[in-house]
Amino acid sequence: LRDRTCRTPWCNAPIRHHDHITPDHAGGPTSTTNGQGLCAACNQLKEEPGWHHKVLHHYDLDPHDVEITSPTGQTTHSRAPDPPGLIPPEPTWVLESPGHWVLTA
């Protein structure tokens, strides 16, 4: 219900498989946090050698984020769409260290 199209960042095809991010055969739980919607091609691709998917989402109010690493080492993130009606927090500037300000959401 959370994902509207394939979660692979460059794809956006219709979802055909509801899959474990950490595979069941690798000890991944069947849960909302460990699930994502993928098209058939992307679901098969993620099982190929060298592809790694890692859940970065830990708390219910955090955006559901998945880190995807390709066989060449390129890393990208797949963030689920915000739920309907969610108002994102206003960005603010935070002093991270002396003289170093960071914009947060």
C-alpha positions as CSV (number, residue, x, y, z in Angstrom):
1,L,0.0,0.0,0.0
2,R,2.9,2.4,0.7
3,D,4.7,2.1,-2.7
4,R,2.9,3.3,-5.8
5,T,5.4,2.2,-8.4
6,C,8.6,0.2,-8.5
7,R,11.0,1.4,-5.9
8,T,14.1,1.1,-8.0
9,P,15.0,4.8,-8.5
10,W,15.3,4.8,-12.3
11,C,12.3,2.5,-13.0
12,N,8.8,3.6,-11.9
13,A,7.1,0.6,-13.6
14,P,4.0,-0.9,-12.1
15,I,4.6,-3.0,-9.0
16,R,4.3,-6.8,-9.8
17,H,6.2,-8.2,-6.7
18,H,6.0,-7.4,-3.0
19,D,9.4,-8.4,-1.9
20,H,11.7,-8.6,1.1
21,I,14.5,-6.1,1.0
22,T,16.8,-8.4,3.0
23,P,15.8,-11.7,1.5
24,D,14.0,-14.4,3.5
25,H,16.8,-16.9,2.7
26,A,19.2,-14.4,4.3
27,G,17.1,-14.1,7.5
28,G,15.1,-11.0,6.5
29,P,11.8,-10.7,8.4
30,T,8.4,-10.5,6.7
31,S,7.5,-7.0,7.8
32,T,6.4,-3.6,6.6
33,T,9.9,-2.2,7.3
34,N,11.6,-5.0,5.3
35,G,9.2,-4.9,2.4
36,Q,9.1,-3.0,-0.9
37,G,7.2,-3.0,-4.1
38,L,9.2,-3.8,-7.3
39,C,8.5,-4.6,-10.9
40,A,9.3,-8.2,-12.0
41,A,12.5,-7.2,-13.8
42,C,13.9,-5.2,-10.8
43,N,13.0,-7.9,-8.4
44,Q,14.9,-10.5,-10.4
45,L,17.9,-8.1,-10.9
46,K,18.3,-7.5,-7.1
47,E,18.9,-11.3,-6.7
48,E,21.9,-11.2,-9.1
49,P,25.4,-11.4,-7.7
50,G,26.8,-8.0,-6.5
51,W,23.5,-6.3,-5.9
52,H,22.8,-5.3,-2.3
53,H,19.7,-3.7,-0.8
54,K,19.7,-2.4,2.8
55,V,16.9,-1.0,4.9
56,L,17.7,2.4,6.4
57,H,14.3,2.9,7.9
58,H,14.1,2.1,11.6
59,Y,11.2,4.0,13.2
60,D,7.6,4.2,12.2
61,L,7.7,8.0,11.7
62,D,10.9,7.9,9.6
63,P,10.6,7.9,5.8
64,H,11.0,4.4,4.4
65,D,14.5,4.5,2.8
66,V,16.4,1.7,1.1
67,E,20.1,1.9,0.1
68,I,20.8,0.1,-3.2
69,T,24.4,-0.8,-4.2
70,S,25.2,-2.1,-7.7
71,P,27.9,-4.6,-8.6
72,T,30.1,-1.6,-9.6
73,G,29.8,0.0,-6.1
74,Q,27.4,2.8,-7.1
75,T,25.0,3.5,-4.2
76,T,21.6,5.2,-4.5
77,H,18.6,5.6,-2.2
78,S,15.0,4.7,-2.7
79,R,12.7,6.7,-0.5
80,A,9.0,5.8,-0.3
81,P,6.5,8.5,-1.1
82,D,5.1,10.5,1.8
83,P,1.7,9.3,3.0
84,P,-1.3,11.3,1.8
85,G,-1.8,14.4,3.9
86,L,1.6,14.3,5.6
87,I,3.0,17.8,6.0
88,P,6.8,17.7,5.9
89,P,8.7,19.6,8.6
90,E,10.0,23.1,7.7
91,P,13.7,23.1,6.9
92,T,15.9,24.7,9.5
93,W,19.5,25.6,9.8
94,V,21.4,23.8,12.6
95,L,25.0,24.5,13.8
96,E,26.7,21.2,13.4
97,S,30.2,22.4,14.4
98,P,31.8,25.8,14.8
99,G,31.2,27.7,11.6
100,H,29.5,24.7,9.9
101,W,25.7,25.1,9.4
102,V,23.6,22.3,7.9
103,L,20.1,22.6,6.4
104,T,17.8,20.0,7.9
105,A,14.3,19.0,7.0
